[in-house]
Amino acid sequence: MVCMDTDDFKDFHFRGLCKSIIRNRTKDSNKQAVNWLKIKHFRYLKEHPHEIYFKYDTDTDNESFHTMIINHGSRGRRPWSIPKSLPLLYSGPVPISSAKYKDLLSLCSTKVINKDYHAFYKTLLHDDKMQDCLPDTDVDDDHESEGAL
């Protein structure tokens, strides 16, 4: 696990950066199809600003990445690279919904979450007006658990 702070998240939509630099590629540099929905890990290296490295697993022992060329100036277009500095995506901690906060505290009180992390969860910003980002699933959890028995 890699711990990240608010200032580790950069705004790649700044001035239309994503649309101007990264085109939706369907093939990697080995002409293999890219399955965007299955990518689990991206890597960007300053030394190679025109390449995106990705893999379909989260195995840290697996150092084998696929490579995608993001912009090489084809068809008369100038090549781009990701700027050395980008604005922050968030100006401070992002609040969560009060319902999610309550659920997390419940996981702390039932010791599902290790006590070493309780202070972090208890200090999370939360707001009654904040809605969860993920929509409800179309699968009924109760029905799914009955089928597993």
N, C-alpha and C positions, 0 to 999 in steps of 0.2 A: 504494500500500500504506500502511496506517495501522498503525504499531507500537502494541501495547497491552501494558500491564503487568498483573500479577495483580490489582491493585486496581481495574482498569477493568471487571472482571466482577462483576456484582451478582446477588444471590440473589432472583429474582422469585418463587420458591416460598415465600418468607418469609410465614408466617401465612396461607397459602392465597391470596396476593395474585393469582396468575394466574387462579384459578377465580372469584374474586369480582369481578375487574375486567374481564377479557377473555373474552368469550363467543366461541365459534367462529362467526365471521361468514362468511356465504357470499356476500355482496354488498358491494361498496365503496360509497362515497357517491354514485356515479353509477349505482347499481343494476346494475353489471357483475359477473359471477361472479368470485369470488376463487379462483384456483388456488394453494392453499397450497404444493403440492409444487414449483411453478415459481418461487416468490418467491426472489430472489437478494439483495435489499437492503432493509433496514428502516431507517427514520429516525423518531426520536422527538424532538419539540421541547418544551422546557419551557413555551414560550409557548402551546402547544396541547395541554394534558395529556389531552384526551379524543380525540385523533386519533393514528392510526398511519399513517405514510406508507410506501409500499412500491413496488418496481418489480421487473420480471421479468428485468432484465439488470444487469450490473455496470459498464456503461459510465459512467465518471466525467464524460464530456461531456454525457451525457443527464441533465438536471436535472428531467425530467418524472416525477413520482411520482403513484401512485394514492393515494387517501385512504380510510381506514376509520374510522368513528366507533366507539370501543371501548365507551363506556358513556354514554348520555345520559339515564339516569333514566326510561326508558319504563315504562309500566304500573305507576306508583306506586312504583317503586324509586328510591332516592336515587342521584344520580350520584356516581361515584367518580373519583378521579384518582390517578395514580401518585405515591407519597410522594416528598418531596424528597430523602430519604436512605434507602438500603437497605443491608442488611448485605452484606459481601463474599461472593462465591460460594466463593472459596478463601482459606484462611488463609496460603498460601504457594505456591511453585511446584508444579505438578502433575507427578509423575514419569511417565515413559513406560516401556514394556516394554524389557527389555534387547535383545530381538531388533530392535525398531525403532531403538534407539540404535546398535546394530551396523550396521544398514543405512544410517543417516544418516552414520556415520563412513566407511563405504565410499564413499558419494557424495562425501564430502570428499576422500578419498584419490585418487579417480579424477577429481577436479576438476570434477565435475558441479555441485557447490556451490562458489561463488566463495570464494576464500581469505579474503576480508574477513569472512566469516561463520563460519569454522571454530572460532574461540574460543567463540562462542555454542553451537554444537552440541556441542563437547567438554565443556562444563560443564553440559549438561542432566542433571537428575536421572533416574536409571533404576533399575529394580528387577526382579529375576528373577521375583518373584511377581506383578508387574503384567501384566495381560492387555490386548491391544489392544481398543479400544472398538468398532471396526467388525467385524462378523462377516465370515467368508469369503464371497466372492461365489459364486454358483452357476454362473459361467462359467469354464471352464477356460482359463487364459491361454495355454497352449501351443496348444490347439486354435484359439483365436481368432487367434493370430498366424499359424498355418498358412493360415487362410482369407484372410488379408490379402495373402499372397504371390501 
